[in-house]
Amino acid sequence: MDMTLPAPGSPANAERRTWIMVTSAAGGAAAVATAIPFVSTLSPSERAKAAGAPVEVDISALAPGELRTVEWRGKPVWIVRRTPEMLASLNGHDDQLVDPKSERKQQPDYAQNATRSINPEVFVAVGICTHLGCSPSKVNKGSGNPSVPADWPGGFFCPCHGSTFDGAGRVFKNKPAPTNLEIPPHVYVAENRLLIGEDKSAAA
């Protein structure tokens, strides 16, 4: 096999240099194409950043008894404007609850009270059952729903496995859910504006 290199300036040498340049350019392009996805994995996307960011919510139009759902960190967060009747229904059934005083750490310290809230009128909770992560639904007192007892005080019912929670998200005994609903960190930045995902100390 003839290993003699083409003479400089010859057509064969020019053709060889052309192939070397084409091959080098293709290799460089492939290296850049490979590097771009790798570099992009090193910095989180804007959507990923937003997923963990606090969410500000205007609740001025939230009617008494109404439940509104917003998303924070990919979770549904309920905001309920409780009526005086709904607040009254939180009393008188502590003996039926697993953790009536919210002693387990399912809420910030400032929500470890009878209403599990900063403002008793406004209830904020993660709308995910603490059993297997299903989504409960709001069931009012006197709804006639056969899935809850006749003396139901109002609250939340998980249709997946039958767990029930009162209007403060406290779980009833003898149900699959082991703990109360989670209360996310939150703070009022104005009378009717909530910041979900940031607590009082961080916002101070």
Buried (B, 14 or more C-beta within 10 A) or exposed (E): EEEEEEEEEEEEEEEEEEEEEEEEEEEEEEEEEEEEEEEEEEEEEEEEEEBEEBBBBEBEEBEEBBBBEBEBBEBEBBBBBBBEBBBBBBEEBEEBBBBBEBEEEBBBEBBBBBBBBBBBBBBBBBBBBBBEEBBBEBBBBEEEEEEBEEEBBBBBBBEEEBBBBBBBBBBBEEBBBEBBBBBBBBBBBEEEEBBBBBBBEEEE
